Amino acid sequence: RKVISRLTFGPHFDGPGAWSPDGQKAYFRSRRPDAEGIFEIATNGTGTEKRVHTLATHHLTVSPDGRILLFERGNEGLALDFMDLQTGKT
């Protein structure tokens, strides 16, 4: 529908993210007093954010089939890592 809507709210830092290929989910990094890592949120405004990984990260991207989340580990320079979004394993 080409409507711009905010997905996250609060005083914490939510960084740039990536969309799932079907547009149903967004993944983003966040720094919060109680939790840091990669979060997932439904783009239709339902539900709540869910932390899917605990690493400090940068430069998120989702594979074209929506199964793999690729990211740069924030504290390790150019070290790349990935996570299987179906199993949650890195």
C-alpha positions as CSV (number, residue, x, y, z in Angstrom):
1,R,0.0,0.0,0.0
2,K,3.1,2.2,0.1
3,V,2.2,3.5,3.6
4,I,5.0,4.5,5.9
5,S,4.5,3.3,9.5
6,R,6.7,3.2,12.5
7,L,7.4,-0.4,13.8
8,T,9.2,0.2,17.0
9,F,8.7,2.5,19.9
10,G,10.6,3.4,23.1
11,P,13.7,5.3,24.3
12,H,16.2,2.6,23.2
13,F,18.3,2.6,20.0
14,D,16.8,0.5,17.2
15,G,19.2,0.4,14.3
16,P,18.8,-0.2,10.6
17,G,17.3,-3.6,9.6
18,A,16.2,-5.8,6.8
19,W,12.8,-7.0,5.5
20,S,11.9,-10.6,4.9
21,P,11.4,-11.2,1.1
22,D,7.6,-11.6,1.6
23,G,7.4,-8.3,3.6
24,Q,5.8,-10.0,6.6
25,K,8.7,-9.5,9.0
26,A,11.4,-6.9,9.7
27,Y,14.7,-7.7,11.5
28,F,16.6,-5.0,13.2
29,R,19.4,-4.5,15.8
30,S,18.6,-2.9,19.1
31,R,20.4,-1.8,22.2
32,R,18.3,-1.9,25.3
33,P,19.1,-1.7,29.0
34,D,17.8,-5.3,29.5
35,A,18.6,-6.8,26.1
36,E,20.8,-6.3,23.1
37,G,20.8,-8.1,19.8
38,I,18.7,-8.8,16.7
39,F,14.9,-8.5,17.0
40,E,12.1,-9.6,14.7
41,I,8.7,-7.9,14.4
42,A,5.7,-8.4,12.2
43,T,5.2,-5.6,9.7
44,N,1.4,-5.7,9.9
45,G,1.5,-4.1,13.4
46,T,0.4,-7.2,15.3
47,G,2.3,-9.0,18.1
48,T,5.4,-7.8,19.9
49,E,9.1,-7.7,19.1
50,K,11.0,-10.9,19.7
51,R,14.7,-11.2,20.2
52,V,16.1,-13.8,17.8
53,H,19.9,-13.3,18.5
54,T,22.0,-11.9,21.3
55,L,25.0,-10.6,19.4
56,A,25.8,-7.0,18.8
57,T,25.5,-6.7,15.0
58,H,25.6,-4.5,12.0
59,H,24.5,-4.7,8.3
60,L,21.6,-7.2,8.4
61,T,20.3,-8.8,5.2
62,V,17.9,-11.7,4.6
63,S,18.5,-14.3,1.9
64,P,16.1,-14.3,-1.1
65,D,14.4,-17.4,0.2
66,G,13.9,-15.9,3.6
67,R,15.7,-18.7,5.5
68,I,19.0,-17.1,6.3
69,L,19.8,-13.8,8.1
70,L,23.4,-12.6,7.4
71,F,25.0,-10.0,9.6
72,E,28.3,-8.5,10.6
73,R,29.4,-9.1,14.2
74,G,29.6,-5.6,15.7
75,N,32.6,-6.1,18.0
76,E,34.8,-8.2,15.7
77,G,35.5,-6.0,12.7
78,L,34.5,-7.5,9.4
79,A,33.5,-11.0,10.8
80,L,30.4,-12.2,9.1
81,D,28.0,-14.7,10.6
82,F,24.6,-16.1,9.7
83,M,21.5,-17.5,11.4
84,D,19.0,-20.0,10.1
85,L,15.7,-18.2,10.7
86,Q,13.8,-21.5,10.8
87,T,15.9,-23.2,13.4
88,G,17.5,-20.2,15.2
89,K,20.9,-21.8,14.8
90,T,24.0,-19.8,13.8
